Amino acid sequence: MGYGRRFKLAAVLLLTACVTTGCIRSKVLERLGLVIASGFDEVPGDKIMGTSVLYEIDPQAREKSNVISSTAYTLKGRAPI
């Protein structure tokens, strides 16, 4: 296979990849949401309470933001040894 033929093949493959990739509608944020605030507080019993606020990008969502809170002994949720 000559140099010119390889170059043409590579150009066609690159052009095809660019054209087909632009046609796909990705909605990653609409499915996952976006964390806009996160905080940690110390609570009694040597525990940590973590709170996150998620923003829903989907225009059809009933609630535009969700608040998630959890309490644990560590940031990873493990009990002390």
N, C-alpha and C positions, 0 to 999 in steps of 0.2 A: 504494500500500500504506500503510495507516494505521499510526499509532504503536503501537496496541494489538496489531495483527496481527504487526508486526515483533518486538515484545517477546515474544509467545507463541512465535513461530518460533525466536527466539534461546534462549528458555528450554527448548524441546523439544530443540533441537540440543545445548545444554549438558548437559542431563540424559542424553541418549543417549550423549554422549561420556564422561561420568563413569561410567555403568553399564557400558559395553562395555570401558572401559580397566581397570576393576577386575577383570574376568574373565580377563584374559590373565595367564598364569603366566610370568613372566620369570625366566630362570636365567642371568643374565650372569656372576655370580661362579662358578657351577658350571662354566661353560665356560672362563673365562679364568684364574681363580686370583687370588691376592692376594699382592703383594710385601710381606713382613714385615720384611726386613732387606736392606740394600744397603751395600756397602763397597768402597773402592778402596785398593790398595797399590802402592807403587813396587817394580818388579822390575829386575834388572840389564839393561843395554842401553837405559836411558832409556825404559823401557816402563811401562805402567800395567796392573795386573790388577784387573778389576772382578768382584765376586762378588755375586749376589743369591740370596735364599732366597724361594721361592714356596710359599705354602700352598694346598693343594687343598681346596676347600670340598665337593666332591662326596663324599657318604658311601660311594659304591661304588668310589672310587679305591683302588688297592692301596697306593700311597705317599701319605702325607699332606703331605709337603713335598719340594720339589725344589731342589737347589743348582745354580746355573748360574754358570760362571766363564769369563772371556775375557781375553786379553792383547792389547794394542794400543799404539801410540805415543801416541794421544790418546783422549779419552773417546768421540769419534765414530768411532774405528776407522781413522782416516786415517794414512798414512805421513808422516813429516816431509818437508818440501820441501827 
